[in-house]
Amino acid sequence: MPLTAPPPVHPDFPAEEQHLAGTIQAFLRQIEAWEDRDRNVGADLETSLTLADTAEELAAMLSVHVPAPYFGSLRVRIAGREQLLYVGKHAFRDLKGPHTVVSWESDVGSLFYSDVLAWEARKGLTGTVRRRRQLDVQAKKLHRLTDLYDDEAGGDTGGREQVLLARLSEASTAAMRDVVETLQPEQNGAMRAPAGVHTLIQGAAGSGKTTIGFHRLAWLMHPDRREHRAAPESMLVLMPNRVLASYAARVLPGLNLGGVTVTTPEAWATGFLGVEKMEVVDRTLTLLLTDRDNERRKAAWRRAKALGDRRMFQVVRNHLADRLRANLGSLTFQTTVQVGHEARTLTLDQATLRRLLDEVLDRAPLEGYRAALRAALEDELVARANPPGEDGEAALRRTLAAELTRFVGRVVGNILPVSEGRRIITDEATLRRAAQGVLDERAVRLLLSDPLTAIPKPRRSHADVTELPLMLAVAALLDGVGRRVGRALEPYDHIALDEAQDYSPLLYVLLARAARPGHLTALGDLNQGLHGYKGPNNWGDVQAALGGESRTRLMTLGRTYRSTRQITALGAQIAATYNRAGGVVGVDRDGGEVLRLTGGSLAELTAQAVKTMQAQGHRNIAIVTRRVTDAERLVPELQRHDVDAQPILSEQARYTGGVVILPVNLAKGLEFDGCIVAGADAANYDPQTEFESRLLYVAASRGLHLLALVAERELHPLLTAERDSG
Ligand SMILES: Nc1ncnc2c1ncn2[C@@H]1O[C@H](COP(=O)(O)OP(=O)(O)OP(=O)(O)O)[C@@H](O)[C@H]1O
């Protein structure tokens, strides 16, 4: 190691140390005050207990932040006065001194991360940022002080990049981490994109999409969000598989997001439909991963795409309209009720009922046909009866309740989302009728075809991932979709979708109905679309599903953070073959050269790569294979080479760190200190197929610090060293 002089101590270091000590004291004083039961005395016992409980909760929340009360400061100037603001993970108001801390999610907290130098402060006054300073505080000690921007020192200091590089060089953990301290300006912008408009965020592997998604939820919880503020238990995050969901969910407590549901779309959909016991399969994926016949693969891909097309929502609407109209048939509604002192017979004839039903069907109301039709009939009856006063009206509505529920039940009939959703795409006559004016003949034929005949179906009751959105559509149209609260249904305050390139446009239509208007955030990378057969062709498809460009906002994260320069360059080389959108800029962090190991048995070379990485001090290492079976086979062989790799072979497995072996489809979204692509050759990743190149990209982009490419004979043509230097 070359000897380098220790960095000069910043002249403000002692003053900052003193301020830190003062802040910690102020925190402790406040905690003590809250914990002092005698002070929390209310007018009666109950009030006193409530006060004491609240105070205890506040004390507990603040005490977590005593070891590091803040991580940055801002010197700002407003109306001729300079102010120093400290930014931390938790707001603290120091009523008796200068130790107030503003929280990172607040509007003023944003100034720490963004590049803006002037903003509109209160009452039309303009504020200017004079200095941004990062304070590395751990265990109550100030370790480092870095100015990020200082107008007295000529503006930008390059400090932000230094702090970022230091953070990125740290070892990985077995859980996703928050990046509150080092959020970058463009990420800050995406995270704080004004709420109330659906937000789509495109970013390459490692640009921080998943991370930003969770930070956005924390930001939405802040009172500064006013009418858009969200509660954690009313937010939903959907992630592509359970391994990733449990890895990512570990970020929740640190961001104060306990209570947010993090799950997969399949688990959420089956839970919502009340068919959790049903096995969910993805036979299209099975075919794509195992069948080598390109024609069959194409056919399966196209059919899956057709099933997830947003126009299928209209097809389901048409079908349900037919069913409900047929059920209504020649029914009429008649009842005798007491209005005032008079018994009145109220009748809704066939024409009236048809008119009311058609109005409901035309609107496709969010609460669903059943509730809307019931309300429409009730209103019509009340208008006709014209009962005296509000009490009379309420009494009439009560009297009508049971009978109306029964009647509407007959009109809706016994439509079960699972069987009905399936029937629409399997019964030719049904499909043709429902698709009229919506789909062309080619699309209809595609839907009726069955390219998956060779892929076995499970014996027990099951649903395919490509059918689930249709089943959900039936349920959503009949009875609404959203969050179940007791027997009621409420819209989610916000829904975030990770790996959003893998959700079908039809699913987007439904999720938009499940959340408050404009409250979807979708984060994805079209280049990593492994499940393109389920997903949109481009973001335009998603925008169309969400009501058009005017109702959505599309943002791009241009920089990637995860990997070293060497790994990022290799990833870009792979993606360039199918991504026409151009290159990605990585943080310029230097690391070890990519290891290329060939000319031996796969197990031997892979074990060698593991040991090389361990010798360099890396702990979390992944061996990524093309298929589950490859991983299964390799586990005992590696043991013979003295490497014990923990297999992650299904979604039920959990990643807890160390050396693991897993197929590429389960590696998605995860990251490791070292990543070894085992079997990185043309036999495993067919160079002629774009899907295979995408798989290779995902596999090769999982490492933070080191990447090894291992093949028994020749490496994949996109991975050879000559290409690298070229
Ligand atoms: N501002 C930041 N400061 C520090 N680390 C960051 C920052 N942004 C992202 N990272 C790190 O970069 C890595 C990648 O982030 P993340 O997994 O959120 O990216 P992603 O875009 O979702 O990736 P993928 O598409 O591969 O799933 C993580 O280790 C994350 O902690």
The ligand as an SDF file (V2000), in Angstrom:
LIG
                    3D

 31 33  0  0  0  0  0  0  0  0999 V2000
  -27.6430    7.2420   -4.5750 N   0  0  0  0  0  0  0  0  0  0  0  0
  -27.1060    6.0940   -4.2380 C   0  0  0  0  0  0  0  0  0  0  0  0
  -26.2060    6.0140   -3.2570 N   0  0  0  0  0  0  0  0  0  0  0  0
  -25.6400    4.8440   -2.9070 C   0  0  0  0  0  0  0  0  0  0  0  0
  -25.9560    3.6880   -3.4780 N   0  0  0  0  0  0  0  0  0  0  0  0
  -26.8540    3.7010   -4.4560 C   0  0  0  0  0  0  0  0  0  0  0  0
  -27.4840    4.8990   -4.8840 C   0  0  0  0  0  0  0  0  0  0  0  0
  -28.3470    4.5880   -5.8600 N   0  0  0  0  0  0  0  0  0  0  0  0
  -28.2670    3.2730   -6.0390 C   0  0  0  0  0  0  0  0  0  0  0  0
  -27.3740    2.7350   -5.1910 N   0  0  0  0  0  0  0  0  0  0  0  0
  -27.0000    1.3420   -5.0770 C   0  0  0  0  0  0  0  0  0  0  0  0
  -26.9410    0.7850   -6.3700 O   0  0  0  0  0  0  0  0  0  0  0  0
  -27.4090   -0.5570   -6.3350 C   0  0  0  0  0  0  0  0  0  0  0  0
  -28.5020   -0.7360   -7.3190 C   0  0  0  0  0  0  0  0  0  0  0  0
  -29.7030   -0.1780   -6.8580 O   0  0  0  0  0  0  0  0  0  0  0  0
  -31.1010   -0.8470   -7.1920 P   0  0  0  0  0  0  0  0  0  0  0  0
  -31.0640   -2.3010   -6.9060 O   0  0  0  0  0  0  0  0  0  0  0  0
  -32.1450   -0.0230   -6.5800 O   0  0  0  0  0  0  0  0  0  0  0  0
  -31.0950   -0.6420   -8.7600 O   0  0  0  0  0  0  0  0  0  0  0  0
  -32.1170   -1.1350   -9.8500 P   0  0  0  0  0  0  0  0  0  0  0  0
  -32.1540   -0.0500  -10.8530 O   0  0  0  0  0  0  0  0  0  0  0  0
  -33.3950   -1.5290   -9.2220 O   0  0  0  0  0  0  0  0  0  0  0  0
  -31.3670   -2.3890  -10.4160 O   0  0  0  0  0  0  0  0  0  0  0  0
  -31.9270   -3.6650  -11.2470 P   0  0  0  0  0  0  0  0  0  0  0  0
  -32.5730   -3.1150  -12.4730 O   0  0  0  0  0  0  0  0  0  0  0  0
  -30.7160   -4.4400  -11.5570 O   0  0  0  0  0  0  0  0  0  0  0  0
  -32.8850   -4.3590  -10.3420 O   0  0  0  0  0  0  0  0  0  0  0  0
  -27.8060   -0.8180   -4.8870 C   0  0  0  0  0  0  0  0  0  0  0  0
  -26.7010   -1.3930   -4.2340 O   0  0  0  0  0  0  0  0  0  0  0  0
  -28.0650    0.5450   -4.3430 C   0  0  0  0  0  0  0  0  0  0  0  0
  -27.8790    0.5970   -2.9470 O   0  0  0  0  0  0  0  0  0  0  0  0
  1  2  1  0
  2  3  1  0
  2  7  2  0
  3  4  2  0
  4  5  1  0
  5  6  2  0
  6  7  1  0
  6 10  1  0
  7  8  1  0
  8  9  2  0
  9 10  1  0
 10 11  1  0
 11 12  1  0
 11 30  1  0
 12 13  1  0
 13 14  1  0
 13 28  1  0
 14 15  1  0
 15 16  1  0
 16 17  2  0
 16 18  1  0
 16 19  1  0
 19 20  1  0
 20 21  2  0
 20 22  1  0
 20 23  1  0
 23 24  1  0
 24 25  2  0
 24 26  1  0
 24 27  1  0
 28 29  1  0
 28 30  1  0
 30 31  1  0
M  END
$$$$
